[in-house]
Each structure stands twice: as C-alpha cells, then as structure tokens.
C-alpha cells in the first residue's frame, strides 16, 4: 500500500523518492512491458529484434528514448507513480546498465531508431544520451501530473544539458 506508506512518512516529516530504472521486466501481462511492446518502444538488437538484458528483475527490455513517441509513453507512466504521494524520483541504472552486458551495458551495436532531431544509430552513439532523454521524459510526466510543483529528479546518468531536467549523482 504505497499511498499509506507515503502518508505515514509525510505525517512524520519525511519525503519519499522512488527509484525507477529503465529496465522493464519481460513478463506477459505486465502492463508496462505490454504497453511498451504495443507501442514499439523498445531498443532493438543488431538484428532489429527486441533487445533483452538482465537487470534486477531478471530479463528486461529497454525503452528507446531516442524516439519522441517513446518519451511520451514513458512520461504518461508517471501519473500512477505520482498518485501514490511520492515526492520525487531517482532514475537509476539509466546508461542503461545491464548486468550481463559487455562493460555492464547493452551491446554497442544495439539499435536506436531516433526521431525528431535524433537520427537512427547504434547504442555506442546514444549510451550517455539515453540517461538524459529518460530524465527529460520523467520530468515532463511529473510536471504534467503536478504542474504547480517543482519536480525532484535525481539521475545516475546524463549528458550535456541533463541539468535542465535532473540533478546527477556520481
């Protein structure tokens, strides 16, 4: 019951920050995975199939934040998170980190499809940019739900311009 926990914390002078990773558990009937699949929002491997890598929940797919439609989809997910009364988010593991990947990341030849001002290209090009695009989408989602409140977002990864959207920890 996250709402009750957050209410309790607030009554006792605490703020709550949820950690949100980009790795989406590959699981049939998990609404985030299913909606990401339906919208074709996943990073692809070199063969242009959905890439899966191991993170905390096991096999995960990863949003392709280079796509404007994917950033919009991701930002809409924050409505339910914010409804529980959380005060901020910590976007972690958002290089993205992948436990079973070379260098603890996804393969450099994974494919990002781009869109808008971003061209399609391999993960090597977008490794650091991915974290910035994730926090940008997160910020937009939080502001949509709480337009009068300054969002608190902490990010593990970033790129030039990331500070417009989140603070970065190292």
PyMOL commands that set and color helices and strands:
alter all, ss='L'
color gray80, all
select helices_A, chain A and resi 2-11+31-38+68-76+78-83+102-104+123-145+162-164
alter helices_A, ss='H'
color red, helices_A
select strands_A, chain A and resi 17-21+23-25+52-55+58-62+88-92+111-112+121-122+153-155+167-168
alter strands_A, ss='S'
color yellow, strands_A
deselect
rebuild
show_as cartoon
